[in-house]
Structures are given as structure tokens and as C-alpha cells.
Amino acid sequence: MQLPPDSVFVPKVLRLGRDRSIGLGPTARLMGILNVTPDSFSDGGQHSDASAAVDAALAMIGEGADIIDIGGESTRPGADPVSALEEQRRVMPVIEALGERDDVLISVDTWRADTARIALAAGAHLINDVWGLQRDPEMARIVADAGAAVAIMHTGRERERLPDLVEDQLRWFAASLEIARKAGISDDRILLDPGFGFAKDADDNLELMARFAELHILGLPLLAGTSRKRFIGGLTGREAAGRDVGTVATSVALRLAGAAMFRVHNVGFNKDGLAVADAMVQSSREKEPGHG
């Protein structure tokens, strides 16, 4: 397993919309998952009521989430697509309620530029695009015009992939970053997500974990989204709701490989595991010749 460059853990800032920011580097950051859908693989139907969703978001903030990721369309394999209007009907009441608060940072899990535009106007700070700015041609411009941040995810769905897993990641991100930069999105507003589980089988996901540090060649902070994924169930024999301990194991491994932020369902478990990983990183850095 390749080790990440030491520069990955140096303090830096992810600039968000509305003149907000999140510090990255020495401390792992947490993105709490809030699906307001009836059919998400792990928590579908739990937060379909806006009031319950807001309460869940505030609970995750209390447990240590740095930002809440709100999604109105399930991205699990085989999920039924929804219209833009239905997606907006689900997410906007929650975004509007949380957008009135100063203590909550909001990410919106959407690939639709129209949903992103409305969400950013209502108080969102970051757009989490599972199609990496490559599906809706207006998305990058909407993000840039709002001065927001974007999480650009890799996917293998609906396209031919290169035989080498990391080479395919690099080709995909090269295309996405060209779109982002041409639109005027600066690098300090970008996270890259290698897309665990998106057209990747169990072997692919394990290889991606093992080779994760190779992605630092792109020079941008990495977001890891393994939470409760099917490959963890395959390894542990547990159904989705019982995969939090397995998720923490992947979070710790990926933190040691240099991931900056973690998109998770169970914030408390992952916060504890990542605190241990951060302490290991700090101890290792302090023992390096010339550190400090």
C-alpha cells in the first residue's frame, strides 16, 4: 500500500459558498449523509419528513459532522430515477430550514444544474455531483457563478472504462477538472471522490483502497465515500444498517492513505475512529527528520 505524500496533511482550506470554509489537512473532516428519499439502500424513508430530516442533520452536527450532504434521488444500482421537480420537492424544505442557521454547512447531492441553482440560492455551500460535472453541461457554470465548492465524483456507469483502475480515475478526473477550470471554479473549491461502489465490484473497491494514495498525483483533496457500501457487507456478512464498524475500518485505512473528508452515515463512530487515525498521522509526522 503506497503511503501518501506528507503535504496531504499540511493545513489548507476548502473554500465554500457564502464565504464559508472548512480547514483540511491535519484533521479528518466528516460529511454526514442525509437522504430524503424513500429508496436509498441504507436509510431510505427515514428522513422523508422535513422536520425529521432537520432533526437528523442537527444530531449529526452535534456528533461532529462538518457538513451535511442532502440527497433527493437514490444513486444505488437499479434505483428508479426521479424528475428534477420531485428531487427539488424532497430536498428544498430541508435546505431552506437548515440554510437559516449559521451553524450548519450544506452540501447537496445532485447532478442537475437546475436543482443546484435553487439549492445554492437557498443556502447550500457545496454541490456533490456523482457524475463529476460531465452529465449536465450547465452544472459547472452554476457552481462557479455561486462561488460554491464542488465534490467531483468518478463513476464507471454508462461508459467504457480503461483496464487499469487508477488510470481510468485519472482520465475521468482530467476531463472533469478541465470542465471545472474552464467554468472558473478554482482548485481551492474542489474535492475529488473516487466513487467507491459506482460501477465497481468488490475487487475493484479493495484495489481502489489499496491504491488510493496514487490519486494524490492530482494535487487536490480527496473525499472518501465507503459508508455501508455493498463490498463492506460482502466482507463482514452484514446488512446495510449493520456495516458501520466495517465502514470505520475503511475510513481509518483511507485516512492513513491521505483522504481528507469522509462521507458517512454514522458520524459518531467514524469521528472516533478517525481521531485515532489522526493521532497516528501526527505521531508519524513528528518523528520525521526535520519536522516542525
C-alpha positions in Angstrom: 0.0 0.0 0.0 1.6 3.3 -1.1 1.9 6.0 1.5 0.6 9.5 0.8 2.9 12.5 0.5 3.4 14.4 3.7 1.9 17.5 2.0 -1.5 15.9 2.2 -1.6 16.5 5.9 -0.4 20.2 5.8 -3.1 22.7 6.7 -5.2 24.0 3.7 -8.6 25.5 3.2 -11.6 24.3 1.2 -13.5 27.4 0.2 -17.2 27.1 0.1 -20.1 29.2 -1.0 -21.4 32.1 1.1 -17.8 33.0 2.2 -17.6 29.9 4.4 -14.7 27.4 4.5 -13.5 24.1 6.0 -9.9 23.5 7.1 -8.4 20.4 5.7 -5.1 18.5 6.3 -4.2 17.7 9.9 -7.8 16.7 10.9 -10.1 14.4 9.1 -13.4 16.0 8.2 -16.9 14.4 8.2 -19.7 14.8 5.7 -22.9 13.5 7.2 -25.3 11.7 4.8 -28.9 12.8 4.9 -31.0 11.1 2.3 -34.6 12.4 1.9 -35.6 9.6 -0.3 -37.9 6.6 0.1 -35.5 4.1 -1.5 -31.9 4.8 -0.6 -30.1 1.5 0.2 -29.4 2.2 3.9 -31.7 4.9 5.2 -34.5 5.2 2.7 -37.7 6.6 4.2 -36.1 7.6 7.5 -35.9 11.3 6.7 -38.7 11.8 4.2 -40.4 14.3 6.6 -38.6 17.6 6.5 -38.8 18.1 10.3 -37.3 14.7 10.9 -34.6 15.4 8.4 -33.7 18.7 10.0 -33.5 17.0 13.4 -31.3 14.2 12.0 -29.0 16.9 10.4 -28.6 18.7 13.7 -27.9 15.4 15.5 -25.1 14.7 13.1 -23.7 18.2 13.6 -23.8 17.5 17.4 -21.8 14.3 16.8 -19.1 16.1 14.9 -20.2 16.4 11.2 -18.5 19.3 9.5 -21.1 19.5 6.6 -24.4 17.7 5.8 -24.9 16.2 2.4 -28.6 16.2 1.4 -29.8 14.0 -1.4 -33.2 13.6 -3.0 -32.5 10.8 -5.5 -31.1 7.4 -4.7 -27.9 6.5 -6.5 -28.0 2.8 -5.6 -27.8 0.4 -8.6 -31.2 -0.1 -10.1 -32.9 2.8 -8.3 -35.8 4.4 -10.0 -34.9 7.8 -11.4 -36.9 10.8 -10.3 -37.7 14.1 -12.0 -36.0 17.3 -11.2 -39.2 18.7 -9.7 -39.6 15.6 -7.4 -35.9 15.9 -6.3 -36.5 19.5 -5.5 -39.7 18.8 -3.7 -37.8 16.5 -1.4 -34.7 18.5 -0.7 -35.7 22.1 -0.7 -37.7 22.3 2.5 -34.7 20.8 4.4 -32.2 23.1 2.7 -34.3 26.1 3.4 -34.7 25.2 7.0 -31.0 24.5 7.5 -30.0 27.4 5.4 -31.3 29.8 8.0 -28.8 28.5 10.5 -25.2 29.8 10.9 -24.0 26.5 12.5 -24.7 24.2 9.6 -22.8 23.8 6.3 -24.8 22.2 3.5 -23.8 20.0 0.6 -26.4 18.9 -2.0 -26.1 15.6 -3.7 -27.3 16.3 -7.2 -26.1 16.2 -10.8 -28.8 18.5 -12.0 -27.8 22.2 -12.6 -31.3 23.4 -12.0 -31.5 21.8 -8.6 -28.1 23.0 -7.8 -29.0 26.6 -8.7 -32.1 26.6 -6.5 -30.3 24.9 -3.6 -27.4 27.3 -3.7 -29.7 30.3 -3.7 -31.5 28.8 -0.6 -28.3 28.4 1.4 -26.2 25.5 0.2 -22.4 25.7 0.2 -21.2 22.8 -1.9 -22.6 20.6 -4.7 -21.8 16.9 -4.7 -22.0 15.7 -8.3 -21.9 12.0 -8.8 -21.4 12.5 -12.5 -18.4 14.7 -12.0 -19.7 17.7 -13.9 -20.0 15.6 -17.0 -23.7 14.9 -17.2 -25.4 18.3 -17.0 -23.4 20.8 -19.1 -24.7 23.8 -17.1 -23.6 22.4 -13.7 -20.0 23.8 -13.6 -21.2 27.3 -14.6 -23.9 27.2 -11.8 -21.3 26.3 -9.2 -18.8 28.9 -10.4 -21.4 31.7 -10.6 -22.5 31.0 -7.0 -18.9 30.9 -5.8 -19.6 27.5 -4.3 -17.5 24.4 -3.9 -17.9 21.1 -5.7 -17.2 17.4 -5.0 -16.4 15.8 -8.3 -17.0 12.1 -8.3 -15.7 9.3 -10.5 -18.2 6.9 -11.9 -17.8 3.9 -14.3 -21.5 3.8 -15.1 -22.7 4.0 -18.8 -19.3 4.2 -20.4 -16.2 2.2 -21.4 -13.5 2.0 -18.8 -9.8 1.7 -19.1 -8.4 -1.7 -17.9 -6.3 -0.1 -15.2 -8.5 1.2 -12.3 -6.3 4.2 -11.4 -5.6 5.2 -15.0 -9.4 5.3 -15.5 -9.7 7.5 -12.5 -7.1 9.9 -13.8 -8.6 10.1 -17.2 -12.1 10.8 -15.8 -10.8 13.5 -13.4 -8.8 15.1 -16.1 -12.0 15.7 -18.1 -13.9 16.9 -15.1 -11.2 19.3 -14.0 -11.0 20.8 -17.4 -14.7 21.5 -17.3 -14.4 23.0 -13.8 -11.5 25.2 -14.6 -12.9 26.5 -17.8 -16.0 27.5 -15.9 -13.9 29.4 -13.4 -14.1 27.0 -10.4 -10.8 27.4 -8.6 -8.9 24.4 -7.3 -9.4 25.5 -3.6 -13.1 24.9 -4.1 -12.8 21.3 -5.4 -12.9 17.9 -3.7 -12.3 14.7 -5.7 -14.2 11.5 -4.9 -13.1 8.2 -6.4 -16.6 6.8 -6.3 -16.5 3.6 -4.3 -19.3 1.3 -5.5 -20.2 3.2 -8.7 -19.8 0.5 -11.3 -17.0 -1.1 -9.2 -17.2 -4.6 -7.9 -15.8 -5.8 -4.6 -12.3 -6.5 -6.0 -12.3 -3.0 -7.6 -13.2 -1.3 -4.4 -10.5 -3.2 -2.5 -7.9 -2.3 -5.2 -9.0 1.3 -5.0 -8.5 1.3 -1.3 -5.0 -0.2 -1.7 -4.0 2.2 -4.4 -5.8 5.2 -3.0 -2.6 7.2 -2.4 -1.8 7.1 -6.1 -4.6 9.7 -6.6 -2.7 12.4 -4.8 -0.8 13.0 -8.1 -3.8 15.2 -8.9 -2.9 17.5 -6.1 -6.4 18.0 -4.8 -8.1 16.9 -1.5 -9.9 13.5 -1.7 -13.4 12.7 -0.4 -14.0 9.0 0.6 -17.5 7.6 0.4 -17.4 3.9 1.5 -20.2 4.1 4.1 -22.2 0.9 4.4 -21.4 0.0 0.8 -22.1 -3.5 -0.6 -18.4 -4.5 -0.6 -18.3 -4.0 3.2 -21.3 -6.2 3.5 -19.5 -8.9 1.4 -16.5 -8.7 3.7 -18.5 -8.7 7.0 -21.6 -10.6 6.1 -23.8 -7.8 7.5 -26.8 -6.0 6.0 -26.5 -2.2 5.3 -27.6 -0.9 8.7 -25.0 -3.2 10.4 -22.0 -2.1 8.4 -20.8 0.9 10.5 -17.9 -0.9 12.2 -16.7 -2.1 8.8 -17.1 1.5 7.5 -14.9 2.8 10.3 -12.2 0.3 9.3 -12.2 1.6 5.8 -12.2 5.2 7.0 -9.1 4.6 9.1 -7.3 2.9 6.3 -8.2 5.6 3.8 -7.2 8.4 6.3 -3.8 6.8 6.6 -3.7 6.8 2.8 -4.5 10.5 2.8 -8.2 11.0 2.4 -9.3 14.5 3.7 -13.0 14.1 4.1 -15.4 11.2 4.7 -19.0 10.9 3.7 -20.7 8.7 6.3 -24.0 7.7 7.8 -22.8 7.1 11.4 -20.9 10.3 12.3 -20.0 9.4 15.9 -18.4 6.0 15.1 -16.3 7.5 12.3 -15.3 10.5 14.3 -13.8 8.2 17.0 -12.0 6.0 14.5 -10.6 9.0 12.6 -9.4 10.6 15.8 -7.2 7.6 16.3 -6.0 7.7 12.7 -5.2 11.5 13.0 -3.2 10.8 16.1 -1.2 8.1 14.3 -0.6 10.5 11.4 0.5 13.3 13.7 2.8 10.9 15.7 4.4 9.7 12.4 5.0 13.3 11.2 6.5 14.4 14.4 9.1 11.7 14.2 10.1 12.6 10.6 13.6 14.2 10.3 13.3 17.9 10.0 9.6 18.1 11.0 8.5 21.3 12.6 
